[in-house]
Amino acid sequence: MNDLKPNTSSNHHARSGRAMLAALAIASAGCAAPLSDPAADVEAQPTTSEARTAAAALPTATFRTAQRPLAVALPVAVIAAPDLVAQIIVTACSGGSMQYSVLVENVGVDDAPPSTVLARTTITQLSTPIPAIAAGGSAGFVGRMGGFAPGLYKLEVIADHGNLITEVDETNNTASVVVTCT
């Protein structure tokens, strides 16, 4: 048989499911396909150069039949928004003073407006304004906090503190490192 194996005794559902998957691929990529035989393997063909370009950029899911795979292009929404990612570059702590360098990158596809980076430890915190960052760009600064006795401290930096900027990914704004103060 050429059909997907469903959890039912009827192969009609497999044919319908495969035809639905092909229809999804056709609808999402602007394609036309021969659907005269719903049991036959379907290969969607883009009908315009724009559709071919769009279809080539889509991720492809492959479904296996008994004879050959059926590939379906799945649409992926690209969100036009900034995405700020914080990194701690250098840290040093001696004589009660902690110095750190922070780099904030905008890995999104849209520019980010000016925002604030919060640096904090268990004993102190400092808020630093940063300028607007173009898509693909970055901004950095060096910060300093005091009042540290010798020991281990966790330094955490948070880009877009307060989540005032709508971003592609709100979960990647924080970086942390353990610093030894001498």
Secondary structure, DSSP 8 states (H G I E B T S, - for coil): --S---SSS-SHHHHHHHHHHHHHHHHHHTEE---S-TTS----EESSHHHHHHHHHS-EEEEE-SSSEEEEE----------EEEEEEEEEEETTEEEEEEEEEE-SSS-B--EEEEEE-SS-EEEEEE--B-TT-EEEEEEEEE---SEEEEEEEETTTT--S--S-TTS-EEEEEEEE-
